[in-house]
Amino acid sequence: MMQSKSRLLWACRRGMLELDVLLQPFVQEHYEQLSETDQSLFQRLLECDDPDLFNWFMGHRQCPDPQLDRMVHVILSHNQPAA
């Protein structure tokens, strides 16, 4: 199910600055270029609890779901500053 960009941006407002600064820019700049499969995967990722997301994005723990873990790394790779 394709969600509107505004609904996704709202879902990215997590109440944790560390998550907000990763997720919101990703939706604004990269989400539309993802395949439908990856868009669905991203939406699934947003259903996870904030503490889990925080631990996965900060590298404290690895996501146990290989597909979601790949999406975490996709988001992180788009968040790297240009060298």
KOLMIRO-387207 format. One record per atom (N, C-alpha, C, O): x, y, z; residue number from 0; atom name. Coordinates in steps of 0.05 Angstrom, whole numbers, plus 5000, padded with zeros to 4 digits. Example, Ala and Ser with C-alpha at 12.3 -4.5 7.8 and 13.67 -1.06 7.14 Angstrom:
2
{{5264; 4886; 5156}; 0; 'N'},
{{5246; 4910; 5156}; 0; 'CA'},
{{5264; 4934; 5156}; 0; 'C'},
{{5285; 4934; 5169}; 0; 'O'},
{{5257; 4955; 5142}; 1; 'N'},
{{5273; 4979; 5143}; 1; 'CA'},
{{5258; 5001; 5157}; 1; 'C'},
{{5268; 5023; 5161}; 1; 'O'},
***
This chain:
83
{{5017; 4976; 5000}; 0; 'N'},
{{5000; 5000; 5000}; 0; 'CA'},
{{5017; 5025; 5000}; 0; 'C'},
{{5034; 5029; 5018}; 0; 'O'},
{{5013; 5042; 4980}; 1; 'N'},
{{5029; 5066; 4978}; 1; 'CA'},
{{5017; 5088; 4996}; 1; 'C'},
{{4993; 5094; 4993}; 1; 'O'},
{{5033; 5099; 5013}; 2; 'N'},
{{5023; 5121; 5030}; 2; 'CA'},
{{5031; 5147; 5018}; 2; 'C'},
{{5051; 5149; 5003}; 2; 'O'},
{{5016; 5168; 5023}; 3; 'N'},
{{5023; 5194; 5013}; 3; 'CA'},
{{5048; 5204; 5028}; 3; 'C'},
{{5054; 5195; 5050}; 3; 'O'},
{{5063; 5221; 5014}; 4; 'N'},
{{5088; 5231; 5026}; 4; 'CA'},
{{5082; 5246; 5052}; 4; 'C'},
{{5098; 5244; 5071}; 4; 'O'},
{{5061; 5261; 5053}; 5; 'N'},
{{5055; 5276; 5078}; 5; 'CA'},
{{5049; 5257; 5101}; 5; 'C'},
{{5057; 5262; 5124}; 5; 'O'},
{{5036; 5235; 5095}; 6; 'N'},
{{5030; 5215; 5116}; 6; 'CA'},
{{5056; 5201; 5125}; 6; 'C'},
{{5060; 5196; 5149}; 6; 'O'},
{{5074; 5196; 5106}; 7; 'N'},
{{5100; 5184; 5113}; 7; 'CA'},
{{5116; 5204; 5130}; 7; 'C'},
{{5128; 5195; 5150}; 7; 'O'},
{{5117; 5229; 5122}; 8; 'N'},
{{5132; 5249; 5138}; 8; 'CA'},
{{5121; 5250; 5167}; 8; 'C'},
{{5136; 5253; 5186}; 8; 'O'},
{{5094; 5249; 5169}; 9; 'N'},
{{5082; 5249; 5196}; 9; 'CA'},
{{5091; 5225; 5211}; 9; 'C'},
{{5097; 5227; 5235}; 9; 'O'},
{{5091; 5202; 5198}; 10; 'N'},
{{5100; 5177; 5212}; 10; 'CA'},
{{5129; 5177; 5220}; 10; 'C'},
{{5138; 5163; 5238}; 10; 'O'},
{{5145; 5194; 5206}; 11; 'N'},
{{5173; 5196; 5212}; 11; 'CA'},
{{5179; 5214; 5236}; 11; 'C'},
{{5201; 5214; 5247}; 11; 'O'},
{{5159; 5228; 5245}; 12; 'N'},
{{5162; 5245; 5269}; 12; 'CA'},
{{5160; 5226; 5293}; 12; 'C'},
{{5138; 5219; 5302}; 12; 'O'},
{{5183; 5220; 5304}; 13; 'N'},
{{5184; 5199; 5324}; 13; 'CA'},
{{5187; 5209; 5353}; 13; 'C'},
{{5182; 5194; 5372}; 13; 'O'},
{{5193; 5234; 5357}; 14; 'N'},
{{5197; 5244; 5384}; 14; 'CA'},
{{5226; 5239; 5394}; 14; 'C'},
{{5232; 5246; 5416}; 14; 'O'},
{{5242; 5228; 5377}; 15; 'N'},
{{5271; 5225; 5383}; 15; 'CA'},
{{5285; 5240; 5360}; 15; 'C'},
{{5284; 5232; 5337}; 15; 'O'},
{{5300; 5261; 5367}; 16; 'N'},
{{5313; 5277; 5347}; 16; 'CA'},
{{5331; 5260; 5329}; 16; 'C'},
{{5332; 5264; 5305}; 16; 'O'},
{{5345; 5240; 5341}; 17; 'N'},
{{5363; 5223; 5326}; 17; 'CA'},
{{5349; 5209; 5303}; 17; 'C'},
{{5360; 5205; 5282}; 17; 'O'},
{{5324; 5200; 5308}; 18; 'N'},
{{5309; 5186; 5288}; 18; 'CA'},
{{5297; 5206; 5268}; 18; 'C'},
{{5297; 5201; 5244}; 18; 'O'},
{{5287; 5229; 5278}; 19; 'N'},
{{5275; 5249; 5261}; 19; 'CA'},
{{5295; 5258; 5239}; 19; 'C'},
{{5288; 5261; 5216}; 19; 'O'},
{{5320; 5263; 5247}; 20; 'N'},
{{5339; 5274; 5228}; 20; 'CA'},
{{5349; 5253; 5208}; 20; 'C'},
{{5361; 5260; 5188}; 20; 'O'},
{{5343; 5228; 5213}; 21; 'N'},
{{5349; 5207; 5194}; 21; 'CA'},
{{5326; 5202; 5175}; 21; 'C'},
{{5329; 5200; 5151}; 21; 'O'},
{{5302; 5199; 5187}; 22; 'N'},
{{5279; 5190; 5172}; 22; 'CA'},
{{5266; 5211; 5155}; 22; 'C'},
{{5260; 5206; 5131}; 22; 'O'},
{{5262; 5235; 5166}; 23; 'N'},
{{5248; 5255; 5150}; 23; 'CA'},
{{5263; 5264; 5125}; 23; 'C'},
{{5251; 5265; 5104}; 23; 'O'},
{{5289; 5270; 5127}; 24; 'N'},
{{5304; 5276; 5102}; 24; 'CA'},
{{5304; 5254; 5082}; 24; 'C'},
{{5304; 5258; 5057}; 24; 'O'},
{{5305; 5229; 5092}; 25; 'N'},
{{5305; 5206; 5074}; 25; 'CA'},
{{5279; 5205; 5057}; 25; 'C'},
{{5280; 5201; 5033}; 25; 'O'},
{{5257; 5209; 5071}; 26; 'N'},
{{5231; 5210; 5056}; 26; 'CA'},
{{5231; 5233; 5036}; 26; 'C'},
{{5222; 5229; 5013}; 26; 'O'},
{{5239; 5256; 5045}; 27; 'N'},
{{5238; 5279; 5027}; 27; 'CA'},
{{5256; 5276; 5003}; 27; 'C'},
{{5249; 5286; 4981}; 27; 'O'},
{{5279; 5264; 5006}; 28; 'N'},
{{5299; 5264; 4985}; 28; 'CA'},
{{5302; 5237; 4969}; 28; 'C'},
{{5311; 5237; 4947}; 28; 'O'},
{{5294; 5215; 4982}; 29; 'N'},
{{5301; 5189; 4969}; 29; 'CA'},
{{5278; 5170; 4966}; 29; 'C'},
{{5279; 5151; 4950}; 29; 'O'},
{{5257; 5173; 4982}; 30; 'N'},
{{5235; 5153; 4983}; 30; 'CA'},
{{5223; 5147; 4956}; 30; 'C'},
{{5219; 5124; 4948}; 30; 'O'},
{{5218; 5168; 4940}; 31; 'N'},
{{5204; 5165; 4914}; 31; 'CA'},
{{5221; 5149; 4894}; 31; 'C'},
{{5210; 5138; 4875}; 31; 'O'},
{{5247; 5148; 4898}; 32; 'N'},
{{5265; 5133; 4880}; 32; 'CA'},
{{5267; 5104; 4887}; 32; 'C'},
{{5278; 5088; 4872}; 32; 'O'},
{{5256; 5096; 4911}; 33; 'N'},
{{5257; 5068; 4919}; 33; 'CA'},
{{5238; 5052; 4902}; 33; 'C'},
{{5218; 5062; 4891}; 33; 'O'},
{{5244; 5026; 4899}; 34; 'N'},
{{5226; 5008; 4886}; 34; 'CA'},
{{5201; 5005; 4904}; 34; 'C'},
{{5201; 5012; 4927}; 34; 'O'},
{{5179; 4995; 4892}; 35; 'N'},
{{5155; 4991; 4908}; 35; 'CA'},
{{5160; 4972; 4931}; 35; 'C'},
{{5150; 4976; 4953}; 35; 'O'},
{{5177; 4952; 4927}; 36; 'N'},
{{5184; 4933; 4948}; 36; 'CA'},
{{5198; 4947; 4971}; 36; 'C'},
{{5191; 4943; 4994}; 36; 'O'},
{{5217; 4964; 4964}; 37; 'N'},
{{5232; 4979; 4985}; 37; 'CA'},
{{5214; 5000; 4998}; 37; 'C'},
{{5218; 5006; 5022}; 37; 'O'},
{{5196; 5012; 4983}; 38; 'N'},
{{5177; 5031; 4996}; 38; 'CA'},
{{5160; 5017; 5017}; 38; 'C'},
{{5156; 5027; 5039}; 38; 'O'},
{{5151; 4993; 5010}; 39; 'N'},
{{5136; 4977; 5029}; 39; 'CA'},
{{5153; 4969; 5053}; 39; 'C'},
{{5143; 4969; 5076}; 39; 'O'},
{{5178; 4963; 5048}; 40; 'N'},
{{5196; 4955; 5069}; 40; 'CA'},
{{5201; 4979; 5088}; 40; 'C'},
{{5202; 4976; 5112}; 40; 'O'},
{{5204; 5003; 5076}; 41; 'N'},
{{5208; 5027; 5092}; 41; 'CA'},
{{5183; 5032; 5110}; 41; 'C'},
{{5186; 5038; 5134}; 41; 'O'},
{{5160; 5028; 5099}; 42; 'N'},
{{5135; 5032; 5114}; 42; 'CA'},
{{5134; 5011; 5137}; 42; 'C'},
{{5124; 5018; 5159}; 42; 'O'},
{{5143; 4987; 5132}; 43; 'N'},
{{5144; 4967; 5153}; 43; 'CA'},
{{5164; 4975; 5175}; 43; 'C'},
{{5158; 4971; 5198}; 43; 'O'},
{{5186; 4987; 5167}; 44; 'N'},
{{5206; 4996; 5186}; 44; 'CA'},
{{5194; 5017; 5205}; 44; 'C'},
{{5199; 5017; 5229}; 44; 'O'},
{{5176; 5034; 5194}; 45; 'N'},
{{5164; 5055; 5210}; 45; 'CA'},
{{5145; 5043; 5231}; 45; 'C'},
{{5138; 5057; 5250}; 45; 'O'},
{{5137; 5018; 5228}; 46; 'N'},
{{5119; 5006; 5248}; 46; 'CA'},
{{5135; 4995; 5272}; 46; 'C'},
{{5123; 4987; 5292}; 46; 'O'},
{{5161; 4996; 5271}; 47; 'N'},
{{5178; 4986; 5293}; 47; 'CA'},
{{5178; 5006; 5316}; 47; 'C'},
{{5173; 5030; 5312}; 47; 'O'},
{{5184; 4997; 5339}; 48; 'N'},
{{5186; 5014; 5363}; 48; 'CA'},
{{5210; 5032; 5362}; 48; 'C'},
{{5231; 5024; 5352}; 48; 'O'},
{{5207; 5056; 5372}; 49; 'N'},
{{5229; 5076; 5372}; 49; 'CA'},
{{5255; 5065; 5385}; 49; 'C'},
{{5276; 5069; 5374}; 49; 'O'},
{{5254; 5052; 5408}; 50; 'N'},
{{5279; 5043; 5420}; 50; 'CA'},
{{5294; 5023; 5402}; 50; 'C'},
{{5318; 5024; 5400}; 50; 'O'},
{{5279; 5006; 5388}; 51; 'N'},
{{5291; 4987; 5369}; 51; 'CA'},
{{5304; 5003; 5346}; 51; 'C'},
{{5327; 4998; 5339}; 51; 'O'},
{{5289; 5021; 5334}; 52; 'N'},
{{5300; 5037; 5312}; 52; 'CA'},
{{5325; 5052; 5321}; 52; 'C'},
{{5345; 5052; 5307}; 52; 'O'},
{{5324; 5064; 5344}; 53; 'N'},
{{5347; 5079; 5354}; 53; 'CA'},
{{5371; 5061; 5356}; 53; 'C'},
{{5393; 5068; 5347}; 53; 'O'},
{{5368; 5037; 5368}; 54; 'N'},
{{5390; 5018; 5371}; 54; 'CA'},
{{5401; 5009; 5344}; 54; 'C'},
{{5425; 5006; 5341}; 54; 'O'},
{{5383; 5004; 5325}; 55; 'N'},
{{5393; 4995; 5299}; 55; 'CA'},
{{5407; 5018; 5284}; 55; 'C'},
{{5429; 5013; 5273}; 55; 'O'},
{{5396; 5042; 5284}; 56; 'N'},
{{5409; 5064; 5270}; 56; 'CA'},
{{5435; 5073; 5283}; 56; 'C'},
{{5453; 5082; 5269}; 56; 'O'},
{{5437; 5071; 5309}; 57; 'N'},
{{5461; 5079; 5323}; 57; 'CA'},
{{5482; 5057; 5324}; 57; 'C'},
{{5504; 5061; 5334}; 57; 'O'},
{{5475; 5034; 5314}; 58; 'N'},
{{5494; 5011; 5313}; 58; 'CA'},
{{5497; 4997; 5339}; 58; 'C'},
{{5517; 4982; 5342}; 58; 'O'},
{{5479; 5001; 5358}; 59; 'N'},
{{5481; 4987; 5384}; 59; 'CA'},
{{5473; 4958; 5381}; 59; 'C'},
{{5482; 4940; 5395}; 59; 'O'},
{{5454; 4953; 5363}; 60; 'N'},
{{5444; 4926; 5358}; 60; 'CA'},
{{5438; 4923; 5328}; 60; 'C'},
{{5434; 4943; 5314}; 60; 'O'},
{{5439; 4898; 5318}; 61; 'N'},
{{5431; 4893; 5291}; 61; 'CA'},
{{5402; 4884; 5290}; 61; 'C'},
{{5393; 4869; 5307}; 61; 'O'},
{{5388; 4894; 5271}; 62; 'N'},
{{5360; 4886; 5268}; 62; 'CA'},
{{5358; 4857; 5261}; 62; 'C'},
{{5373; 4847; 5244}; 62; 'O'},
{{5341; 4842; 5275}; 63; 'N'},
{{5340; 4813; 5271}; 63; 'CA'},
{{5327; 4805; 5244}; 63; 'C'},
{{5331; 4783; 5235}; 63; 'O'},
{{5313; 4824; 5232}; 64; 'N'},
{{5300; 4818; 5206}; 64; 'CA'},
{{5319; 4828; 5184}; 64; 'C'},
{{5325; 4851; 5182}; 64; 'O'},
{{5329; 4809; 5167}; 65; 'N'},
{{5349; 4816; 5147}; 65; 'CA'},
{{5339; 4838; 5127}; 65; 'C'},
{{5355; 4855; 5119}; 65; 'O'},
{{5314; 4837; 5120}; 66; 'N'},
{{5303; 4857; 5101}; 66; 'CA'},
{{5303; 4885; 5114}; 66; 'C'},
{{5311; 4904; 5102}; 66; 'O'},
{{5293; 4886; 5139}; 67; 'N'},
{{5292; 4912; 5153}; 67; 'CA'},
{{5321; 4922; 5158}; 67; 'C'},
{{5326; 4946; 5157}; 67; 'O'},
{{5339; 4904; 5165}; 68; 'N'},
{{5367; 4911; 5169}; 68; 'CA'},
{{5378; 4924; 5144}; 68; 'C'},
{{5393; 4943; 5145}; 68; 'O'},
{{5372; 4912; 5121}; 69; 'N'},
{{5382; 4924; 5096}; 69; 'CA'},
{{5371; 4952; 5092}; 69; 'C'},
{{5385; 4970; 5083}; 69; 'O'},
{{5345; 4956; 5099}; 70; 'N'},
{{5333; 4983; 5096}; 70; 'CA'},
{{5347; 5003; 5115}; 70; 'C'},
{{5351; 5026; 5108}; 70; 'O'},
{{5353; 4994; 5139}; 71; 'N'},
{{5368; 5011; 5158}; 71; 'CA'},
{{5394; 5021; 5145}; 71; 'C'},
{{5401; 5044; 5147}; 71; 'O'},
{{5408; 5002; 5132}; 72; 'N'},
{{5433; 5009; 5120}; 72; 'CA'},
{{5429; 5027; 5095}; 72; 'C'},
{{5446; 5044; 5089}; 72; 'O'},
{{5408; 5023; 5081}; 73; 'N'},
{{5402; 5041; 5058}; 73; 'CA'},
{{5398; 5069; 5068}; 73; 'C'},
{{5409; 5088; 5057}; 73; 'O'},
{{5382; 5072; 5089}; 74; 'N'},
{{5377; 5099; 5100}; 74; 'CA'},
{{5403; 5111; 5110}; 74; 'C'},
{{5409; 5135; 5105}; 74; 'O'},
{{5419; 5096; 5125}; 75; 'N'},
{{5444; 5106; 5135}; 75; 'CA'},
{{5463; 5114; 5112}; 75; 'C'},
{{5477; 5134; 5114}; 75; 'O'},
{{5463; 5099; 5091}; 76; 'N'},
{{5482; 5105; 5069}; 76; 'CA'},
{{5474; 5131; 5055}; 76; 'C'},
{{5491; 5146; 5045}; 76; 'O'},
{{5448; 5137; 5055}; 77; 'N'},
{{5439; 5163; 5043}; 77; 'CA'},
{{5443; 5186; 5062}; 77; 'C'},
{{5440; 5209; 5054}; 77; 'O'},
{{5449; 5180; 5087}; 78; 'N'},
{{5453; 5201; 5107}; 78; 'CA'},
{{5482; 5209; 5110}; 78; 'C'},
{{5489; 5228; 5125}; 78; 'O'},
{{5500; 5195; 5096}; 79; 'N'},
{{5528; 5201; 5098}; 79; 'CA'},
{{5535; 5228; 5085}; 79; 'C'},
{{5525; 5233; 5063}; 79; 'O'},
{{5551; 5245; 5097}; 80; 'N'},
{{5558; 5270; 5084}; 80; 'CA'},
{{5576; 5264; 5060}; 80; 'C'},
{{5592; 5245; 5059}; 80; 'O'},
{{5573; 5280; 5039}; 81; 'N'},
{{5589; 5277; 5015}; 81; 'CA'},
{{5618; 5282; 5021}; 81; 'C'},
{{5625; 5301; 5035}; 81; 'O'},
{{5635; 5265; 5011}; 82; 'N'},
{{5664; 5268; 5017}; 82; 'CA'},
{{5677; 5288; 4998}; 82; 'C'},
{{5701; 5294; 5000}; 82; 'O'},
***
